[in-house]
Amino acid sequence: MAGTDTSIKIELQPSPAVILCEPQLGENIGTAARAMANFGLWDLRLVRPRDGWPNEKAVAAASRADHVIERVRVFETLEDAIADLTLVLATTARPRDMQKEVIGPDEAAQRMAAQVAGGRCVGLLFGREKWGLLNEEVALADTIVTLPVEPAFASLNIAQAVLLMAYEWRRHSASGTALPFSGVMAEVAPREELVGLFGHLESTLDASGFFTAPDKRPTVINNLRTMLERGKFTSQEIRTLRGVISSIDRRHERPNPNRQKPAAKSD
């Protein structure tokens, strides 16, 4: 879904940190950064990225999410990466058999929004591409977050998981659910213009011989009027429709040059 408006200046609002534990591919880091940027997150932290940092493939995959990429911080340990956070949520699709609360993305976003609104720092913890988070890493989190995925096919790639959680955050954050643009709908035409369309169409159908069964004419008329009324046409749309009807009128009245003339009768 394209549509980035580069004329709008990005303002970094308080938001959760995203912590990736030992990410393997630069492309996954970049697409995660792009997903963050889509929904207003910008604090990306990496714990021992396999291919080091900076990473050209990550920059390319971020697709101009430069404000995220430029602020990436790299840590040697997860403990260091989350040291300043008061709430840490570990994302996983697998049960961990540990005494830890499990919540869904909606509730997780609500809790994060409340913490951030109170001036506190929170973070979302994501694991490796192949096997996710280790149990000892999950143990460092306050709560487990899991998504309502299909149990038989529960694995998400990093960018997908980040995108879903970032979206939920956006829905519950101070930014709210305001859309970047809205449709500008013209007003529905006055009733008299619609009635004029009814009359124009009906007179044309009468002239063309459309109503072959006079006793059914009232029912057909009512059905046509119901369909047209449901369209909620603007004045411009009604003028266009009437132009179409007028064109049919003229075509019906104009002789067809390709029509063969009847043969003259012989005496």
C-alpha positions as CSV (number, residue, x, y, z in Angstrom):
1,M,0.0,0.0,0.0
2,A,1.9,3.0,-1.3
3,G,1.3,6.6,-0.3
4,T,4.1,8.1,1.9
5,D,3.8,11.8,2.0
6,T,7.4,13.1,2.2
7,S,6.3,16.6,2.8
8,I,5.1,15.7,6.3
9,K,7.8,16.1,9.0
10,I,8.1,13.0,11.2
11,E,7.7,13.8,14.9
12,L,9.0,11.3,17.3
13,Q,6.4,10.7,20.0
14,P,7.0,8.6,23.1
15,S,6.5,5.0,22.1
16,P,7.6,1.4,23.0
17,A,11.1,0.2,22.2
18,V,11.4,-2.8,20.0
19,I,14.1,-5.3,21.0
20,L,15.3,-7.9,18.5
21,C,17.3,-10.7,20.1
22,E,20.1,-12.0,17.9
23,P,18.5,-11.2,14.5
24,Q,20.2,-13.1,11.7
25,L,19.3,-11.3,8.5
26,G,19.8,-7.6,7.8
27,E,16.7,-7.7,5.6
28,N,14.6,-8.7,8.6
29,I,16.0,-5.9,10.7
30,G,15.2,-3.4,7.9
31,T,11.6,-4.6,7.3
32,A,11.0,-4.6,11.1
33,A,12.2,-0.9,11.1
34,R,9.8,-0.1,8.3
35,A,6.9,-1.7,10.1
36,M,7.8,0.3,13.2
37,A,7.9,3.5,11.1
38,N,4.5,2.8,9.7
39,F,2.9,3.1,13.1
40,G,5.1,5.7,14.8
41,L,7.6,3.6,16.6
42,W,11.3,4.6,16.3
43,D,13.3,3.0,19.2
44,L,14.9,-0.1,17.7
45,R,17.4,-2.1,19.9
46,L,19.4,-5.1,18.7
47,V,21.0,-7.7,20.9
48,R,24.1,-9.3,19.2
49,P,22.9,-9.1,15.6
50,R,24.6,-11.9,13.7
51,D,26.0,-9.9,10.8
52,G,26.9,-6.9,13.0
53,W,25.8,-3.3,12.6
54,P,25.5,-1.1,10.6
55,N,24.1,-3.4,7.9
56,E,23.6,-2.2,4.3
57,K,20.9,-4.8,3.6
58,A,18.9,-3.6,6.6
59,V,19.1,0.0,5.3
60,A,17.8,-1.0,1.9
61,A,15.0,-3.1,3.3
62,A,13.9,-0.3,5.6
63,S,12.7,1.6,2.6
64,R,13.6,5.1,3.8
65,A,12.6,4.5,7.5
66,D,15.9,6.4,8.1
67,H,14.7,7.9,11.4
68,V,14.5,4.4,12.8
69,I,17.7,3.0,11.3
70,E,19.8,6.0,12.3
71,R,18.7,5.5,16.0
72,V,19.4,1.8,16.2
73,R,21.3,0.8,19.4
74,V,23.2,-2.4,19.7
75,F,23.7,-4.3,23.0
76,E,25.8,-7.2,24.0
77,T,23.2,-8.6,26.5
78,L,19.4,-8.5,26.7
79,E,19.8,-7.3,30.3
80,D,21.5,-4.1,29.1
81,A,18.9,-3.6,26.3
82,I,16.0,-3.6,28.7
83,A,17.7,-1.9,31.7
84,D,15.7,1.3,31.4
85,L,12.3,-0.3,30.8
86,T,9.6,-0.6,33.4
87,L,7.5,-2.9,31.4
88,V,8.8,-5.6,29.1
89,L,6.5,-7.8,27.0
90,A,7.9,-11.0,25.4
91,T,6.3,-12.1,22.2
92,T,6.0,-15.8,21.5
93,A,3.8,-18.3,19.7
94,R,4.8,-21.2,22.0
95,P,3.7,-22.1,25.5
96,R,6.7,-21.7,27.9
97,D,5.5,-23.7,30.9
98,M,6.5,-20.9,33.3
99,Q,4.5,-19.0,35.8
100,K,3.9,-16.0,33.7
101,E,0.8,-14.1,32.6
102,V,-0.2,-14.5,29.0
103,I,-2.2,-11.8,27.2
104,G,-3.2,-10.9,23.7
105,P,-2.0,-8.0,21.5
106,D,-5.0,-5.7,22.3
107,E,-4.5,-5.9,26.1
108,A,-0.8,-5.6,25.6
109,A,-1.2,-2.3,23.7
110,Q,-3.5,-1.0,26.3
111,R,-1.0,-1.6,29.1
112,M,1.8,-0.1,27.0
113,A,-0.2,3.0,26.3
114,A,-1.0,3.5,30.0
115,Q,2.7,3.1,30.9
116,V,3.9,5.5,28.2
117,A,1.2,8.0,29.0
118,G,2.6,8.0,32.6
119,G,6.1,8.8,31.3
120,R,7.5,5.3,31.7
121,C,9.5,3.3,29.2
122,V,8.2,0.0,27.8
123,G,9.5,-2.5,25.4
124,L,8.4,-5.3,23.1
125,L,10.8,-8.3,22.9
126,F,11.1,-10.4,19.7
127,G,13.2,-13.5,19.2
128,R,15.3,-15.0,16.4
129,E,14.0,-15.9,13.0
130,K,14.5,-19.7,13.5
131,W,13.5,-20.4,17.1
132,G,12.3,-17.2,18.7
133,L,13.1,-16.3,22.3
134,L,15.0,-18.6,24.7
135,N,13.2,-19.4,28.0
136,E,15.7,-17.4,30.0
137,E,15.0,-14.4,27.8
138,V,11.2,-14.8,28.3
139,A,11.9,-15.1,32.0
140,L,13.2,-11.5,32.0
141,A,9.9,-10.1,30.7
142,D,7.0,-9.1,32.8
143,T,4.4,-10.7,30.6
144,I,4.0,-12.9,27.6
145,V,2.2,-11.7,24.5
146,T,0.9,-14.1,22.0
147,L,-1.3,-13.6,18.9
148,P,-4.5,-15.5,17.9
149,V,-2.8,-17.3,15.1
150,E,-3.6,-20.7,13.6
151,P,-2.0,-23.2,16.0
152,A,-0.9,-25.5,13.2
153,F,0.9,-22.6,11.5
154,A,1.7,-20.1,14.2
155,S,5.2,-18.9,13.2
156,L,5.5,-15.3,12.0
157,N,8.5,-13.6,10.6
158,I,10.0,-10.7,12.6
159,A,8.5,-7.9,10.5
160,Q,5.0,-9.5,10.6
161,A,5.1,-9.8,14.3
162,V,6.5,-6.2,14.8
163,L,3.9,-4.9,12.4
164,L,0.9,-6.5,14.2
165,M,2.1,-5.2,17.6
166,A,2.9,-1.8,16.3
167,Y,-0.6,-1.5,14.8
168,E,-2.2,-2.4,18.1
169,W,0.0,0.1,19.8
170,R,-1.1,2.8,17.4
171,R,-4.7,2.0,18.0
172,H,-4.4,2.5,21.7
173,S,-1.8,5.3,21.8
174,A,-2.3,9.0,22.1
175,S,-2.2,9.2,18.3
176,G,-5.4,7.3,18.3
177,T,-7.0,5.8,15.2
178,A,-7.0,9.0,13.1
179,L,-6.6,8.1,9.4
180,P,-4.0,9.9,7.3
181,F,-6.7,11.2,4.9
182,S,-10.5,10.9,4.5
183,G,-12.8,10.8,1.5
184,V,-14.5,14.0,0.4
185,M,-18.0,13.1,-0.4
186,A,-20.2,15.5,-2.4
187,E,-23.7,16.1,-1.1
188,V,-26.6,14.0,-2.3
189,A,-28.6,15.8,-5.0
190,P,-31.9,17.5,-3.9
191,R,-34.9,15.3,-4.2
192,E,-36.4,17.4,-7.0
193,E,-33.4,16.5,-9.2
194,L,-33.9,12.8,-8.6
195,V,-37.6,13.1,-9.4
196,G,-36.6,14.8,-12.6
197,L,-34.4,11.9,-13.4
198,F,-37.3,9.5,-12.8
199,G,-39.5,11.4,-15.2
200,H,-36.8,11.7,-17.9
201,L,-36.0,7.9,-17.8
202,E,-39.7,6.9,-17.7
203,S,-40.6,9.0,-20.7
204,T,-37.7,7.7,-22.7
205,L,-38.7,4.1,-21.9
206,D,-42.3,4.8,-22.9
207,A,-41.1,6.2,-26.2
208,S,-38.8,3.3,-26.9
209,G,-41.6,0.7,-26.3
210,F,-39.9,-0.7,-23.2
211,F,-43.2,-1.3,-21.4
212,T,-44.6,-4.2,-23.4
213,A,-47.1,-5.1,-20.7
214,P,-49.0,-2.0,-19.7
215,D,-50.5,-3.7,-16.6
216,K,-46.9,-4.3,-15.2
217,R,-45.7,-0.7,-15.9
218,P,-46.4,0.6,-12.3
219,T,-44.5,-2.3,-10.7
220,V,-41.5,-1.8,-13.1
221,I,-41.5,1.9,-12.5
222,N,-41.5,1.4,-8.7
223,N,-38.6,-1.0,-9.0
224,L,-36.6,1.4,-11.1
225,R,-37.2,4.3,-8.8
226,T,-36.2,2.2,-5.8
227,M,-32.9,1.3,-7.5
228,L,-32.1,4.8,-8.5
229,E,-33.0,6.2,-5.1
230,R,-30.6,3.8,-3.4
231,G,-27.8,5.2,-5.4
232,K,-27.8,8.5,-3.4
233,F,-26.5,10.3,-6.5
234,T,-24.9,13.7,-6.5
235,S,-26.1,16.5,-8.7
236,Q,-23.3,15.9,-11.1
237,E,-24.1,12.2,-11.3
238,I,-27.7,12.9,-12.1
239,R,-26.7,15.3,-14.9
240,T,-24.4,12.6,-16.3
241,L,-27.2,10.0,-16.2
242,R,-29.6,12.4,-17.8
243,G,-27.0,13.0,-20.5
244,V,-26.9,9.3,-21.1
245,I,-30.6,9.1,-21.4
246,S,-30.7,12.1,-23.8
247,S,-28.1,10.3,-25.9
248,I,-30.3,7.2,-26.1
249,D,-33.3,9.5,-27.0
250,R,-31.4,11.0,-29.9
251,R,-30.2,7.6,-31.1
252,H,-33.7,6.3,-31.0
253,E,-35.0,9.2,-33.0
254,R,-32.2,9.3,-35.6
255,P,-32.7,7.0,-38.6
256,N,-30.3,4.2,-39.0
257,P,-28.3,4.7,-42.2
258,N,-27.4,0.9,-42.3
259,R,-31.0,-0.2,-42.2
260,Q,-32.0,-1.7,-45.5
261,K,-34.9,0.0,-47.3
262,P,-37.9,-2.3,-48.1
263,A,-37.9,-3.5,-51.7
264,A,-40.3,-1.6,-53.9
265,K,-43.5,-3.4,-54.7
266,S,-44.1,-4.4,-58.3
267,D,-47.3,-3.6,-60.1
